[in-house]
Amino acid sequence: MAPMVHGLEAKYAGQIDFFFLDASDPATSALQREYGFQYQPYFVLLDKYGQVVKRWNGFVREQEFEAAFESVLK
């Protein structure tokens, strides 16, 4: 999924900020708990106020991401 996600990151550059966390890094434990991390891959979309808009676990189609991104950008 990484190539697709990085492609979306390039497509939405300047509109959506992407952050990647290493789930095995103890420094990310607090964020994992805060956002309900369960297993990889795990994605969280936040609005401009930091509120969770959508969460995904496992494989996600590019069109699902794009639909959610477009709804947040409106």
Residue frames as a rotation matrix with the C-alpha (Angstrom) as fourth column:
MET 1
0.557 0.831 0.000 0.00
0.831 -0.557 0.000 0.00
0.000 0.000 -1.000 0.00
ALA 2
0.060 -0.607 -0.792 2.94
0.517 -0.660 0.545 2.32
-0.854 -0.443 0.274 0.52
PRO 3
-0.836 -0.407 0.368 3.32
0.521 -0.375 0.767 3.27
-0.175 0.833 0.525 -3.18
MET 4
-0.083 0.891 0.447 -0.37
0.771 -0.227 0.595 4.16
0.632 0.393 -0.668 -3.41
VAL 5
0.638 0.316 -0.702 -0.30
0.740 -0.505 0.445 6.19
-0.213 -0.803 -0.556 -0.19
HIS 6
-0.293 -0.818 -0.495 2.84
0.491 -0.573 0.656 8.02
-0.821 -0.051 0.569 -1.29
GLY 7
-0.710 0.141 0.690 1.16
0.653 -0.234 0.720 8.75
0.263 0.962 0.074 -4.63
LEU 8
0.415 0.909 0.032 -1.81
0.775 -0.372 0.511 10.26
0.476 -0.187 -0.859 -2.78
GLU 9
0.325 -0.397 -0.859 0.61
0.681 -0.532 0.503 12.24
-0.656 -0.748 0.097 -0.63
ALA 10
-0.771 -0.633 0.076 2.10
0.478 -0.496 0.725 13.75
-0.421 0.595 0.685 -3.80
LYS 11
-0.423 0.688 0.589 -1.32
0.710 -0.152 0.688 14.36
0.563 0.709 -0.424 -5.37
TYR 12
0.638 0.767 -0.063 -2.67
0.593 -0.438 0.675 16.16
0.490 -0.468 -0.735 -2.29
ALA 13
-0.343 -0.853 -0.394 0.55
0.938 -0.287 -0.195 18.01
0.053 -0.436 0.898 -1.40
GLY 14
-0.958 -0.081 0.275 -0.24
0.067 -0.996 -0.057 21.42
0.279 -0.036 0.960 0.05
GLN 15
-0.153 0.976 0.158 -3.83
-0.570 -0.217 0.793 20.37
0.807 0.031 0.589 0.80
ILE 16
0.925 0.380 -0.007 -3.46
-0.243 0.604 0.759 17.44
0.292 -0.701 0.651 3.18
ASP 17
-0.042 -0.949 0.312 -0.52
-0.970 -0.036 -0.239 16.70
0.238 -0.313 -0.919 5.46
PHE 18
0.717 0.171 -0.676 0.51
-0.130 0.985 0.111 13.06
0.685 0.008 0.729 5.72
PHE 19
0.031 -0.697 0.717 2.29
-0.997 -0.072 -0.027 11.71
0.070 -0.714 -0.697 8.79
PHE 20
0.419 -0.005 -0.908 3.73
-0.214 0.971 -0.104 8.22
0.883 0.238 0.406 9.06
LEU 21
0.293 -0.274 0.916 4.27
-0.956 -0.057 0.288 6.59
-0.027 -0.960 -0.278 12.44
ASP 22
-0.442 -0.505 -0.741 6.32
-0.415 0.848 -0.330 3.50
0.795 0.162 -0.585 13.17
ALA 23
0.591 0.803 0.078 4.02
-0.475 0.269 0.838 1.26
0.652 -0.532 0.541 15.22
SER 24
0.566 -0.430 -0.703 7.01
0.628 0.778 0.029 -0.53
0.534 -0.458 0.711 16.71
ASP 25
-0.499 -0.728 0.470 8.53
0.251 -0.641 -0.726 2.71
0.829 -0.244 0.502 18.01
PRO 26
-0.255 0.395 -0.883 7.66
0.965 0.168 -0.203 3.19
0.068 -0.903 -0.424 21.70
ALA 27
-0.898 -0.135 -0.418 7.65
0.201 -0.972 -0.118 6.96
-0.391 -0.190 0.901 21.13
THR 28
-0.741 0.664 -0.100 4.39
-0.420 -0.342 0.840 6.56
0.524 0.664 0.533 19.16
SER 29
-0.780 0.412 -0.471 2.55
0.573 0.773 -0.272 4.62
0.253 -0.482 -0.839 21.88
ALA 30
-0.609 0.566 -0.555 0.52
0.204 -0.565 -0.800 7.59
-0.766 -0.600 0.229 23.11
LEU 31
-0.500 0.416 -0.759 -0.68
-0.818 -0.514 0.258 8.46
-0.283 0.750 0.598 19.60
GLN 32
-0.806 0.200 -0.557 -1.50
-0.126 0.862 0.492 4.82
0.578 0.467 -0.670 18.93
ARG 33
-0.692 0.566 -0.447 -3.72
0.695 0.355 -0.626 4.74
-0.196 -0.744 -0.639 22.01
GLU 34
-0.573 0.452 -0.683 -5.26
-0.161 -0.880 -0.447 8.12
-0.803 -0.146 0.577 21.24
TYR 35
-0.336 0.408 -0.849 -6.30
-0.933 -0.267 0.241 7.11
-0.128 0.873 0.470 17.72
GLY 36
0.465 0.671 0.577 -7.24
-0.653 0.700 -0.288 3.51
-0.597 -0.243 0.764 18.47
PHE 37
-0.152 -0.616 -0.773 -4.47
-0.944 0.322 -0.071 1.74
0.293 0.719 -0.631 16.59
GLN 38
0.666 0.411 0.622 -5.16
-0.575 0.814 0.079 -1.99
-0.474 -0.411 0.779 16.36
TYR 39
0.217 -0.629 0.746 -2.99
0.511 0.725 0.462 -3.38
-0.832 0.281 0.479 13.58
GLN 40
-0.401 -0.471 -0.785 -1.16
-0.429 -0.661 0.616 -2.37
-0.809 0.584 0.063 10.42
PRO 41
-0.792 -0.339 0.507 -2.03
0.400 -0.916 0.013 -0.81
0.460 0.213 0.862 8.12
TYR 42
0.078 0.768 -0.635 -4.07
0.960 -0.230 -0.160 1.71
-0.269 -0.598 -0.755 10.05
PHE 43
-0.688 -0.244 0.684 -5.06
0.533 -0.808 0.249 5.13
0.492 0.536 0.686 8.74
VAL 44
0.004 0.665 -0.747 -6.70
0.857 -0.388 -0.341 8.11
-0.516 -0.638 -0.571 10.43
LEU 45
-0.365 -0.016 0.931 -8.03
0.656 -0.714 0.245 11.17
0.661 0.700 0.271 8.62
LEU 46
-0.270 0.201 -0.942 -8.26
0.809 -0.482 -0.335 14.32
-0.521 -0.853 -0.032 10.72
ASP 47
0.644 0.479 0.597 -9.99
0.706 -0.672 -0.224 17.56
0.294 0.565 -0.771 9.81
LYS 48
0.009 -0.696 0.718 -8.27
0.236 -0.696 -0.678 20.93
0.972 0.176 0.158 10.13
TYR 49
0.374 0.192 0.907 -9.27
-0.758 -0.501 0.418 21.04
0.535 -0.844 -0.042 13.81
GLY 50
-0.673 -0.732 0.107 -7.65
-0.683 0.560 -0.470 17.69
0.284 -0.389 -0.876 14.61
GLN 51
0.021 0.771 0.637 -10.96
-0.762 0.424 -0.489 15.84
-0.647 -0.475 0.596 14.89
VAL 52
-0.803 -0.276 0.528 -11.13
0.029 0.867 0.498 12.30
-0.595 0.415 -0.688 13.55
VAL 53
-0.180 0.703 -0.689 -13.17
-0.946 -0.314 -0.074 12.20
-0.268 0.638 0.721 10.33
LYS 54
0.791 0.365 -0.490 -12.50
-0.530 0.809 -0.253 8.60
0.305 0.460 0.834 9.29
ARG 55
-0.080 -0.793 0.604 -10.46
-0.786 0.423 0.450 5.55
-0.613 -0.439 -0.657 10.32
TRP 56
0.639 0.203 -0.742 -9.42
-0.657 0.645 -0.389 2.61
0.399 0.736 0.546 8.20
ASN 57
0.114 -0.588 0.801 -7.96
-0.594 0.606 0.530 -0.77
-0.796 -0.536 -0.280 9.21
GLY 58
0.036 -0.158 0.987 -6.33
0.453 0.883 0.125 -3.03
-0.891 0.442 0.103 6.67
PHE 59
-0.730 -0.345 0.590 -6.40
0.656 -0.114 0.746 -2.65
-0.190 0.932 0.309 2.90
VAL 60
0.154 0.736 -0.659 -8.10
0.211 -0.676 -0.706 0.47
-0.965 -0.030 -0.260 1.55
ARG 61
0.185 -0.021 0.983 -8.81
0.980 0.082 -0.183 1.25
-0.077 0.996 0.036 -2.09
GLU 62
-0.809 -0.588 0.016 -7.39
0.583 -0.797 0.157 4.49
-0.080 0.136 0.987 -3.44
GLN 63
-0.434 0.727 0.532 -10.89
0.214 -0.490 0.845 5.66
0.875 0.481 0.057 -4.39
GLU 64
0.472 0.590 -0.655 -12.01
0.766 0.094 0.636 5.36
0.437 -0.802 -0.408 -0.74
PHE 65
-0.249 -0.655 -0.713 -9.18
0.855 -0.495 0.156 7.61
-0.455 -0.571 0.684 0.38
GLU 66
-0.905 -0.161 0.394 -9.84
0.370 -0.756 0.540 10.12
0.211 0.635 0.743 -2.38
ALA 67
0.004 0.980 0.198 -13.58
0.450 -0.179 0.875 10.31
0.893 0.086 -0.442 -1.60
ALA 68
0.522 0.148 -0.840 -12.83
0.853 -0.106 0.511 10.99
-0.014 -0.983 -0.182 2.07
PHE 69
-0.535 -0.789 -0.302 -10.12
0.742 -0.610 0.278 13.52
-0.403 -0.076 0.912 1.21
GLU 70
-0.721 0.295 0.628 -12.41
0.354 -0.623 0.698 15.39
0.596 0.725 0.345 -1.15
SER 71
0.371 0.914 -0.163 -15.17
0.619 -0.113 0.777 15.54
0.692 -0.390 -0.607 1.47
VAL 72
0.297 -0.350 -0.888 -12.75
0.865 -0.296 0.406 17.11
-0.405 -0.889 0.215 3.97
LEU 73
-0.724 -0.688 0.043 -11.41
0.622 -0.625 0.472 19.59
-0.297 0.369 0.881 1.42
LYS 74
-0.141 0.752 0.644 -14.87
0.763 -0.333 0.555 20.98
0.631 0.569 -0.526 0.52
